[in-house]
Amino acid sequence: MLITISGLHGTGKSTVGRILAEKLNLDYYSTGNAFRSLAEEYTMSLEEFSKYVETHPHIDKKLDQKIVEMASQNDDLVVESLLSGYLLKNKADYTILLKAPLKTRLQRMMERDETNYQEKLEETKIREESEIARFKELYNINIIDKSLQKNTFNIIINTKNLSIEEVVTKILEIVEKKKSDTT
């Protein structure tokens, strides 16, 4: 089973992806983690690295090509990335989009990263504006286009008022229902 999980920063995609992979006994890959590791290698903050990648598109292409290659070699995989649903739409069994309002996302990221609101707001705006522009330029994909989202993802969940456990349970219920419908 191949599952993609996409969503803006702070929607819960990494945590949900890890737990889903564990519960379904699937491998897990996160381009967000890979991006953060590269930023560290380049000794840059996430904002600095996002800006750097704008003029070095081979970095995005390399990260995105990796998930396509992984999915072609492994059907038992959860892939978490902003673009995974778009890039693997025709291969994935489930394309999941997690959504939440900016204020909710900022609160979660502040708690996770132990930063203040203003810092996290500035970092998130810079990163997301950069990503939106880069993905439009590289792939002609607008990750905030609601019509495109509806045509790409077969599961869309607003995580604003849900715990991680509730999101995972909701997804597992959908997966189990589809399994029982096909048997």
Backbone as a chain_set.jsonl record, in Angstrom:
{"seq": "MLITISGLHGTGKSTVGRILAEKLNLDYYSTGNAFRSLAEEYTMSLEEFSKYVETHPHIDKKLDQKIVEMASQNDDLVVESLLSGYLLKNKADYTILLKAPLKTRLQRMMERDETNYQEKLEETKIREESEIARFKELYNINIIDKSLQKNTFNIIINTKNLSIEEVVTKILEIVEKKKSDTT", "coords": {"N": [[0.838, -1.177, 0.0], [0.6, 2.153, -0.919], [0.874, 5.302, 0.418], [0.378, 8.76, 0.385], [1.133, 11.752, 2.12], [0.324, 15.025, 2.387], [0.553, 18.592, 2.975], [0.521, 21.875, 4.383], [3.067, 23.401, 6.471], [3.012, 22.375, 9.857], [0.58, 21.087, 9.938], [0.498, 18.541, 10.828], [1.478, 16.47, 9.349], [3.971, 15.02, 9.347], [4.07, 13.706, 11.863], [1.648, 12.268, 11.806], [2.173, 10.723, 9.532], [4.395, 9.134, 10.341], [3.218, 7.635, 12.438], [1.109, 6.342, 11.1], [2.568, 4.779, 9.269], [3.864, 3.081, 11.058], [1.658, 1.762, 12.294], [0.502, 0.48, 10.112], [2.506, -1.078, 9.276], [4.394, -0.152, 7.351], [7.028, 1.285, 5.336], [8.586, 4.498, 5.9], [8.977, 7.782, 4.647], [10.203, 11.081, 4.655], [10.27, 14.098, 3.015], [10.462, 16.536, 4.163], [12.045, 16.129, 6.444], [14.391, 15.411, 5.132], [14.922, 17.814, 3.813], [15.345, 19.542, 6.001], [17.645, 18.342, 7.046], [19.45, 18.812, 4.952], [19.544, 21.616, 5.055], [20.852, 21.919, 7.498], [23.307, 20.691, 6.828], [24.255, 22.58, 5.029], [24.666, 24.544, 6.771], [22.602, 26.466, 7.331], [19.698, 28.373, 8.254], [16.224, 27.325, 8.156], [14.743, 29.233, 6.743], [16.783, 30.636, 5.378], [17.822, 28.559, 3.835], [15.59, 27.888, 2.292], [15.395, 30.19, 0.715], [17.851, 29.984, -0.593], [17.482, 27.658, -2.093], [15.706, 28.572, -3.957], [17.248, 29.66, -5.97], [18.666, 27.498, -6.694], [17.45, 25.166, -8.12], [17.895, 22.468, -8.579], [18.087, 21.165, -6.174], [15.459, 20.92, -5.071], [14.407, 19.368, -7.167], [15.955, 17.05, -6.946], [15.222, 16.086, -4.374], [12.492, 15.613, -4.836], [12.565, 13.805, -6.957], [13.623, 11.642, -5.66], [11.475, 10.684, -4.055], [9.735, 9.781, -6.014], [11.265, 7.751, -7.192], [11.574, 6.065, -4.943], [8.914, 5.29, -4.518], [8.466, 3.869, -6.836], [9.95, 1.645, -6.402], [9.016, 0.538, -4.074], [6.091, -0.537, -2.786], [5.016, -0.536, -0.302], [4.714, 1.853, 1.522], [4.782, 4.992, 3.213], [4.729, 8.237, 2.211], [5.711, 11.399, 3.037], [5.324, 14.645, 2.19], [5.28, 17.959, 0.833], [4.678, 17.876, -1.879], [4.117, 15.213, -2.476], [1.558, 14.005, -2.892], [0.764, 15.139, -5.31], [2.833, 14.402, -7.065], [2.738, 11.646, -6.97], [0.184, 10.913, -7.511], [-1.087, 9.208, -9.417], [-0.083, 6.749, -8.766], [-0.314, 6.212, -6.05], [-2.206, 4.588, -3.464], [-3.651, 5.957, -1.59], [-4.06, 9.376, -1.386], [-3.426, 11.834, 0.732], [-4.421, 14.865, 2.165], [-3.618, 17.117, 4.615], [-5.016, 19.744, 6.43], [-5.034, 22.947, 8.058], [-5.831, 25.969, 9.818], [-3.717, 28.915, 9.617], [-3.091, 30.084, 12.157], [-3.475, 27.944, 13.954], [-1.584, 26.152, 12.977], [0.771, 27.597, 13.41], [0.783, 27.722, 16.218], [1.15, 25.018, 16.897], [3.69, 24.539, 15.747], [5.242, 26.352, 17.179], [5.152, 25.255, 19.736], [6.389, 22.788, 19.241], [8.93, 23.565, 18.284], [9.822, 25.268, 20.188], [9.741, 28.15, 20.007], [8.945, 31.682, 19.613], [5.802, 33.34, 18.761], [5.959, 35.432, 16.774], [8.474, 34.987, 15.588], [8.093, 32.407, 14.513], [5.966, 32.905, 12.785], [7.125, 34.652, 10.876], [9.186, 32.987, 9.852], [7.632, 30.887, 8.78], [6.037, 32.192, 6.862], [8.017, 33.073, 5.045], [9.139, 30.584, 4.241], [6.863, 29.22, 3.16], [5.924, 30.978, 1.15], [8.131, 30.9, -0.519], [8.169, 28.153, -1.206], [5.671, 27.834, -2.505], [6.029, 29.496, -4.749], [8.306, 28.259, -5.921], [7.361, 25.661, -6.548], [5.336, 26.201, -8.346], [6.864, 27.279, -10.391], [8.713, 25.156, -10.988], [7.095, 22.844, -11.438], [4.607, 23.619, -12.273], [2.601, 23.498, -10.363], [0.231, 24.527, -8.1], [0.171, 24.589, -4.858], [-1.702, 25.603, -3.11], [-4.094, 25.809, -4.382], [-7.416, 25.239, -4.252], [-9.184, 23.836, -5.94], [-7.448, 22.232, -7.455], [-6.424, 20.74, -5.345], [-8.722, 19.255, -4.588], [-8.991, 17.682, -6.857], [-6.742, 16.16, -6.729], [-6.305, 14.885, -4.237], [-7.561, 12.099, -2.419], [-8.369, 11.943, 0.153], [-9.122, 14.426, 2.383], [-8.413, 16.226, 5.209], [-9.285, 18.407, 7.774], [-7.326, 19.375, 10.308], [-7.617, 21.021, 12.465], [-9.235, 20.919, 14.891], [-8.641, 18.432, 15.806], [-6.937, 15.775, 17.446], [-3.688, 14.267, 17.015], [-4.005, 11.491, 17.232], [-6.73, 11.232, 16.65], [-6.798, 12.032, 13.975], [-5.194, 10.043, 12.788], [-6.768, 7.788, 13.408], [-9.089, 8.37, 11.942], [-8.086, 8.206, 9.31], [-7.208, 5.523, 9.267], [-9.681, 4.243, 9.551], [-10.9, 4.873, 7.109], [-9.149, 3.561, 5.346], [-9.482, 0.896, 6.206], [-12.222, 0.555, 5.653], [-12.238, 0.782, 2.877], [-10.675, -1.433, 2.251], [-12.358, -3.536, 3.157], [-14.53, -3.128, 1.474], [-13.513, -3.895, -0.96], [-13.043, -6.563, -0.724]], "CA": [[0.0, 0.0, 0.0], [1.343, 3.407, -1.016], [0.108, 6.422, 0.97], [1.071, 10.051, 0.426], [0.57, 12.727, 3.049], [0.762, 16.379, 2.056], [-0.055, 19.65, 3.763], [1.438, 22.944, 4.753], [3.803, 23.178, 7.715], [2.243, 22.436, 11.088], [-0.725, 20.412, 9.83], [0.619, 17.246, 11.486], [1.764, 15.413, 8.366], [5.103, 14.161, 9.729], [3.68, 12.856, 12.988], [0.626, 11.344, 11.301], [2.845, 9.802, 8.611], [5.19, 8.164, 11.116], [2.324, 6.738, 13.175], [0.428, 5.497, 10.109], [3.537, 3.794, 8.773], [4.065, 2.106, 12.126], [0.435, 0.973, 12.491], [0.232, -0.315, 8.917], [3.74, -1.811, 8.989], [4.911, 0.35, 6.087], [8.196, 2.147, 5.44], [8.225, 5.913, 5.993], [9.969, 8.726, 4.142], [9.794, 12.476, 4.773], [11.148, 15.06, 2.351], [10.681, 17.624, 5.126], [13.223, 15.76, 7.233], [15.55, 15.487, 4.235], [15.164, 19.24, 3.585], [15.94, 20.071, 7.237], [19.017, 17.811, 7.124], [20.267, 19.552, 3.982], [19.751, 22.972, 5.598], [21.91, 21.781, 8.508], [24.571, 20.441, 6.119], [24.677, 23.848, 4.444], [24.714, 25.443, 7.936], [21.647, 27.555, 7.105], [18.375, 28.224, 8.86], [15.248, 26.883, 7.154], [14.418, 30.377, 5.883], [17.933, 30.876, 4.498], [17.935, 27.458, 2.875], [14.463, 28.046, 1.353], [15.805, 31.236, -0.234], [18.96, 29.427, -1.369], [16.931, 26.672, -3.034], [15.04, 29.309, -5.035], [18.214, 29.855, -7.062], [19.321, 26.21, -6.919], [16.292, 24.268, -8.248], [18.289, 21.059, -8.607], [17.882, 20.589, -4.831], [14.059, 20.469, -5.055], [14.243, 18.278, -8.146], [16.59, 15.852, -6.391], [14.369, 15.595, -3.287], [11.235, 15.124, -5.403], [12.867, 12.605, -7.74], [13.843, 10.551, -4.7], [10.211, 10.057, -3.652], [9.206, 9.065, -7.176], [12.057, 6.524, -7.283], [11.231, 5.193, -3.81], [7.572, 4.747, -4.752], [8.523, 2.891, -7.93], [10.639, 0.455, -5.9], [8.443, 0.063, -2.814], [4.654, -0.275, -2.687], [4.649, -0.524, 1.117], [5.41, 3.082, 1.873], [4.11, 6.263, 3.482], [5.594, 9.338, 1.798], [5.222, 12.676, 3.55], [5.978, 15.751, 1.496], [4.337, 18.936, 0.288], [4.316, 17.529, -3.255], [3.971, 13.771, -2.709], [0.246, 13.691, -3.457], [0.739, 15.566, -6.706], [3.806, 13.646, -7.854], [2.432, 10.208, -6.942], [-1.274, 10.806, -7.605], [-1.516, 8.056, -10.226], [0.488, 5.512, -8.228], [-0.67, 6.021, -4.637], [-3.524, 4.073, -3.1], [-4.303, 7.039, -0.856], [-3.396, 10.676, -1.374], [-4.03, 12.509, 1.884], [-4.058, 16.258, 2.396], [-3.968, 17.619, 5.939], [-5.165, 21.195, 6.407], [-5.333, 23.635, 9.317], [-5.612, 27.411, 9.689], [-2.369, 29.384, 9.936], [-2.93, 30.285, 13.601], [-3.349, 26.607, 14.55], [-0.297, 25.602, 12.543], [1.827, 28.333, 14.113], [0.766, 27.294, 17.619], [1.775, 23.689, 16.95], [5.124, 24.632, 15.443], [5.876, 27.059, 18.304], [5.32, 24.271, 20.817], [7.37, 21.799, 18.801], [10.26, 24.147, 18.085], [10.11, 26.154, 21.325], [10.014, 29.51, 19.543], [7.807, 32.574, 19.858], [4.834, 33.468, 17.67], [6.442, 36.298, 15.702], [9.563, 34.267, 14.924], [7.532, 31.295, 13.746], [5.166, 33.492, 11.712], [8.046, 35.134, 9.84], [9.826, 31.823, 9.234], [6.633, 30.138, 8.01], [5.684, 32.986, 5.674], [9.141, 33.015, 4.099], [9.233, 29.221, 3.7], [5.712, 28.845, 2.339], [5.932, 31.801, -0.061], [9.195, 30.354, -1.349], [7.743, 26.85, -1.734], [4.574, 28.038, -3.459], [6.633, 30.04, -5.974], [9.191, 27.258, -6.531], [6.609, 24.535, -7.097], [4.667, 26.72, -9.551], [7.907, 27.426, -11.413], [9.307, 23.874, -11.368], [6.156, 21.79, -11.812], [3.302, 24.211, -12.571], [1.68, 23.019, -9.328], [-0.097, 25.522, -7.084], [-0.199, 23.753, -3.713], [-2.803, 26.185, -2.332], [-5.266, 25.858, -5.252], [-8.405, 24.32, -3.688], [-9.715, 22.983, -7.013], [-6.398, 21.246, -7.723], [-6.395, 19.852, -4.178], [-9.873, 18.337, -4.677], [-8.748, 16.75, -7.96], [-5.522, 15.394, -6.469], [-6.335, 14.11, -2.997], [-8.804, 11.363, -2.181], [-8.725, 12.172, 1.558], [-8.746, 15.765, 2.843], [-8.816, 16.329, 6.611], [-8.928, 19.61, 8.507], [-6.821, 18.879, 11.591], [-7.679, 22.112, 13.462], [-9.804, 20.515, 16.18], [-8.394, 17.004, 15.982], [-5.625, 15.35, 17.942], [-2.973, 13.383, 16.083], [-4.642, 10.17, 17.326], [-8.012, 11.294, 15.941], [-6.495, 12.075, 12.539], [-4.739, 8.696, 12.417], [-7.939, 6.903, 13.485], [-9.941, 8.704, 10.793], [-7.444, 7.652, 8.105], [-7.261, 4.057, 9.366], [-11.067, 3.832, 9.295], [-11.111, 4.969, 5.657], [-8.365, 2.479, 4.744], [-10.153, -0.378, 6.535], [-13.492, 0.502, 4.931], [-11.935, 0.501, 1.468], [-10.229, -2.841, 2.196], [-13.516, -4.428, 3.302], [-15.369, -2.945, 0.291], [-12.911, -4.56, -2.118], [-12.91, -8.015, -0.507]], "C": [[0.884, 1.241, 0.0], [0.429, 4.545, -0.584], [0.965, 7.673, 0.895], [0.356, 10.949, 1.429], [1.189, 14.085, 2.728], [0.049, 17.371, 2.968], [0.986, 20.699, 4.073], [2.079, 22.632, 6.103], [2.879, 23.314, 8.922], [0.875, 21.774, 11.031], [-0.704, 19.044, 10.504], [1.063, 16.126, 10.573], [2.925, 14.494, 8.758], [4.72, 13.19, 10.835], [2.651, 11.824, 12.547], [1.273, 10.299, 10.392], [3.636, 8.725, 9.331], [4.29, 7.147, 11.818], [1.583, 5.802, 12.217], [1.351, 4.4, 9.601], [3.74, 2.685, 9.803], [2.847, 1.186, 12.264], [0.131, 0.046, 11.31], [1.441, -1.148, 8.484], [4.297, -1.462, 7.602], [6.191, 1.142, 6.349], [7.734, 3.601, 5.433], [9.347, 6.767, 5.436], [9.395, 10.14, 4.198], [10.765, 13.38, 4.023], [11.4, 16.263, 3.25], [11.905, 17.363, 5.977], [14.487, 15.864, 6.386], [15.933, 16.949, 3.981], [15.837, 19.871, 4.802], [17.389, 19.605, 7.386], [19.944, 18.549, 6.163], [20.549, 20.973, 4.469], [20.86, 22.941, 6.64], [23.269, 21.565, 7.849], [25.147, 21.724, 5.534], [24.855, 24.929, 5.521], [23.865, 26.701, 7.716], [20.386, 27.279, 7.911], [17.415, 27.74, 7.762], [14.877, 28.015, 6.207], [15.544, 30.641, 4.887], [18.03, 29.8, 3.421], [16.804, 27.515, 1.847], [14.81, 29.08, 0.293], [16.919, 30.724, -1.156], [18.431, 28.485, -2.457], [16.212, 27.355, -4.195], [15.967, 29.502, -6.233], [19.014, 28.585, -7.365], [18.242, 25.119, -7.034], [16.649, 22.78, -8.301], [18.067, 20.384, -7.249], [16.448, 20.08, -4.699], [13.867, 19.263, -5.968], [14.807, 16.968, -7.597], [15.726, 15.242, -5.28], [13.088, 14.974, -3.842], [11.445, 13.864, -6.24], [13.063, 11.4, -6.823], [12.525, 9.892, -4.298], [9.572, 9.294, -4.803], [9.942, 7.729, -7.335], [11.697, 5.541, -6.171], [9.878, 4.525, -4.041], [7.57, 3.721, -5.877], [9.172, 1.584, -7.483], [9.966, -0.178, -4.692], [6.974, 0.456, -2.739], [4.181, -0.201, -1.246], [5.293, 0.672, 1.79], [4.429, 4.205, 2.189], [5.113, 7.35, 3.131], [4.96, 10.638, 2.252], [6.027, 13.781, 2.895], [4.91, 16.714, 0.993], [3.828, 18.509, -1.087], [3.978, 16.057, -3.476], [2.624, 13.392, -3.334], [0.145, 14.03, -4.934], [1.634, 14.683, -7.57], [3.456, 12.165, -7.965], [0.939, 9.925, -7.069], [-1.729, 9.535, -8.325], [-0.989, 6.719, -9.717], [-0.03, 5.188, -6.823], [-2.079, 5.437, -4.471], [-4.333, 5.158, -2.401], [-3.442, 8.283, -0.947], [-4.126, 11.512, -0.332], [-3.501, 13.926, 1.981], [-4.541, 16.656, 3.788], [-3.964, 19.148, 5.878], [-5.401, 21.706, 7.824], [-5.1, 25.125, 9.092], [-4.2, 27.806, 10.146], [-2.155, 29.513, 11.443], [-2.717, 28.95, 14.324], [-1.979, 26.022, 14.22], [0.856, 26.278, 13.282], [1.923, 27.891, 15.568], [1.468, 25.948, 17.771], [3.284, 23.769, 16.738], [5.881, 25.359, 16.556], [6.144, 26.092, 19.443], [6.403, 23.264, 20.469], [8.784, 22.359, 18.792], [10.695, 25.083, 19.203], [10.562, 27.539, 20.874], [8.803, 30.386, 19.864], [6.979, 32.755, 18.585], [5.394, 34.264, 16.495], [7.553, 35.636, 14.894], [9.018, 33.189, 13.982], [6.693, 31.807, 12.582], [6.061, 33.946, 10.56], [8.703, 33.977, 9.1], [8.849, 31.095, 8.314], [6.236, 30.887, 6.749], [6.774, 32.902, 4.611], [9.207, 31.639, 3.442], [8.092, 28.915, 2.741], [5.61, 29.681, 1.071], [6.98, 31.277, -1.048], [8.758, 29.042, -1.995], [6.649, 26.994, -2.784], [5.138, 28.518, -4.793], [7.486, 28.984, -6.683], [8.399, 26.144, -7.204], [5.794, 24.954, -8.322], [5.664, 26.766, -10.702], [8.407, 26.072, -11.92], [8.318, 22.89, -11.986], [4.797, 22.301, -12.28], [2.226, 23.665, -11.615], [1.491, 24.137, -8.302], [-0.646, 24.773, -5.878], [-1.312, 24.349, -2.848], [-4.076, 26.34, -3.173], [-6.272, 24.792, -4.793], [-8.985, 23.365, -4.73], [-8.709, 21.873, -7.357], [-6.303, 20.252, -6.575], [-7.514, 18.811, -4.277], [-9.674, 17.29, -5.773], [-7.554, 15.832, -7.721], [-5.676, 14.428, -5.298], [-7.66, 13.378, -2.824], [-9.212, 11.386, -0.707], [-8.203, 13.553, 1.943], [-9.305, 15.927, 4.259], [-8.345, 17.663, 7.185], [-8.566, 19.16, 9.92], [-6.971, 19.886, 12.732], [-8.139, 21.633, 14.836], [-9.599, 19.036, 16.471], [-7.012, 16.765, 16.579], [-4.963, 14.488, 16.866], [-3.645, 12.017, 16.056], [-5.961, 10.145, 16.566], [-7.805, 11.322, 14.43], [-6.091, 10.69, 12.058], [-5.923, 7.731, 12.4], [-8.859, 7.122, 12.287], [-9.379, 8.077, 9.502], [-7.519, 6.129, 8.123], [-8.672, 3.53, 9.102], [-11.37, 3.847, 7.8], [-10.388, 3.83, 4.946], [-9.051, 1.133, 4.975], [-11.462, -0.533, 5.778], [-13.239, 0.157, 3.459], [-11.479, -0.951, 1.3], [-11.428, -3.781, 2.238], [-14.467, -4.296, 2.115], [-14.837, -3.698, -0.919], [-12.749, -6.06, -1.924], [-14.255, -8.7, -0.494]], "O": [[1.8, 1.366, 0.813], [-0.652, 4.735, -1.143], [2.131, 7.662, 1.289], [-0.867, 10.906, 1.564], [2.405, 14.266, 2.789], [-0.925, 17.034, 3.64], [2.187, 20.435, 4.028], [1.668, 21.696, 6.789], [2.071, 24.24, 9.002], [0.093, 21.885, 11.975], [-1.757, 18.447, 10.73], [1.035, 14.959, 10.962], [2.852, 13.29, 8.515], [5.011, 11.997, 10.754], [2.767, 10.644, 12.876], [0.948, 9.115, 10.482], [3.561, 7.548, 8.981], [4.564, 5.947, 11.797], [1.447, 4.61, 12.491], [0.961, 3.236, 9.515], [3.783, 1.504, 9.46], [2.996, -0.034, 12.34], [-0.427, -1.037, 11.489], [1.404, -1.833, 7.462], [4.622, -2.338, 6.8], [6.41, 1.617, 7.464], [6.618, 3.9, 5.007], [10.522, 6.522, 5.708], [8.241, 10.365, 3.831], [11.95, 13.426, 4.353], [12.424, 16.935, 3.123], [12.713, 18.263, 6.208], [15.522, 16.341, 6.853], [17.116, 17.288, 3.939], [16.786, 20.643, 4.659], [18.256, 20.375, 7.8], [21.08, 18.873, 6.508], [21.662, 21.476, 4.314], [21.713, 23.828, 6.669], [24.263, 22.171, 8.248], [26.36, 21.935, 5.54], [25.157, 26.081, 5.211], [24.33, 27.829, 7.885], [20.048, 26.134, 8.21], [17.762, 27.747, 6.58], [14.713, 27.795, 5.007], [15.294, 30.846, 3.699], [18.287, 30.091, 2.253], [17.02, 27.229, 0.669], [14.55, 28.871, -0.892], [16.918, 31.005, -2.354], [18.889, 28.522, -3.599], [16.116, 26.794, -5.286], [15.515, 29.506, -7.379], [19.927, 28.6, -8.192], [18.129, 24.257, -6.162], [15.785, 21.93, -8.088], [17.881, 19.169, -7.184], [16.229, 18.948, -4.269], [13.246, 18.271, -5.589], [14.207, 15.907, -7.766], [15.521, 14.029, -5.246], [12.65, 13.926, -3.369], [10.607, 12.962, -6.234], [12.709, 10.275, -7.177], [12.456, 8.667, -4.208], [8.935, 8.264, -4.584], [9.317, 6.698, -7.584], [11.535, 4.345, -6.413], [9.719, 3.331, -3.786], [6.755, 2.798, -5.871], [8.972, 0.541, -8.105], [10.297, -1.303, -4.318], [6.646, 1.639, -2.642], [3.033, 0.17, -1.001], [6.274, 0.545, 2.522], [3.396, 4.356, 1.537], [6.214, 7.389, 3.681], [3.821, 10.945, 1.901], [7.249, 13.845, 3.027], [3.768, 16.319, 0.756], [2.67, 18.757, -1.422], [3.583, 15.689, -4.582], [2.575, 12.537, -4.219], [-0.477, 13.305, -5.711], [1.249, 14.269, -8.663], [3.831, 11.505, -8.934], [0.485, 8.821, -6.768], [-2.66, 8.866, -7.876], [-1.412, 5.666, -10.193], [-0.164, 4.019, -6.461], [-3.001, 5.749, -5.226], [-5.544, 5.267, -2.592], [-2.253, 8.258, -0.63], [-5.298, 11.852, -0.499], [-2.297, 14.165, 1.891], [-5.727, 16.545, 4.099], [-3.037, 19.761, 5.348], [-5.908, 20.981, 8.68], [-4.268, 25.506, 8.269], [-3.579, 27.116, 10.955], [-1.118, 29.084, 11.95], [-1.866, 28.852, 15.208], [-1.305, 25.465, 15.086], [1.796, 25.618, 13.724], [3.022, 27.706, 16.091], [2.286, 25.766, 18.673], [4.056, 23.142, 17.463], [7.03, 25.025, 16.845], [7.22, 26.1, 20.041], [7.239, 22.928, 21.307], [9.723, 21.701, 19.24], [11.799, 25.627, 19.173], [11.607, 28.039, 21.29], [7.771, 29.896, 20.325], [7.396, 32.378, 17.49], [5.312, 33.821, 15.349], [7.569, 35.715, 13.666], [9.425, 33.08, 12.826], [6.703, 31.211, 11.505], [5.779, 33.65, 9.399], [8.773, 33.979, 7.871], [9.205, 30.73, 7.194], [6.112, 30.286, 5.682], [6.493, 32.687, 3.432], [9.32, 31.54, 2.221], [8.317, 28.412, 1.64], [5.247, 29.156, 0.018], [6.741, 31.219, -2.254], [8.955, 28.842, -3.194], [6.697, 26.349, -3.831], [4.766, 28.004, -5.848], [7.401, 28.831, -7.901], [8.733, 25.73, -8.314], [5.585, 24.152, -9.232], [5.367, 26.357, -11.824], [8.514, 25.858, -13.128], [8.651, 22.185, -12.939], [3.929, 21.509, -12.645], [1.092, 23.409, -12.019], [2.454, 24.628, -7.713], [-1.808, 24.366, -5.878], [-1.816, 23.678, -1.948], [-5.042, 26.947, -2.71], [-6.018, 23.595, -4.926], [-9.247, 22.202, -4.423], [-9.09, 20.715, -7.527], [-6.123, 19.055, -6.802], [-7.275, 17.621, -4.071], [-10.128, 16.153, -5.643], [-7.376, 14.841, -8.429], [-5.226, 13.284, -5.367], [-8.732, 13.94, -3.045], [-10.288, 10.901, -0.358], [-7.007, 13.825, 1.848], [-10.507, 15.786, 4.483], [-7.167, 18.01, 7.097], [-9.408, 18.624, 10.64], [-6.505, 19.635, 13.843], [-7.487, 21.919, 15.84], [-10.309, 18.456, 17.293], [-6.049, 17.461, 16.258], [-5.619, 14.04, 15.924], [-3.838, 11.442, 14.985], [-6.282, 9.154, 15.911], [-8.564, 10.698, 13.689], [-6.588, 10.215, 11.037], [-6.06, 6.939, 11.467], [-9.347, 6.162, 11.69], [-10.121, 7.495, 8.711], [-7.854, 5.51, 7.112], [-8.83, 2.474, 8.489], [-12.021, 2.938, 7.285], [-10.947, 3.203, 4.046], [-9.184, 0.329, 4.052], [-11.783, -1.625, 5.311], [-13.948, -0.664, 2.876], [-11.848, -1.617, 0.332], [-11.509, -4.719, 1.445], [-15.152, -5.262, 1.777], [-15.602, -4.095, -1.798], [-12.359, -6.763, -2.856], [-14.325, -9.917, -0.323]]}, "num_chains": 1, "name": "protein.A"}
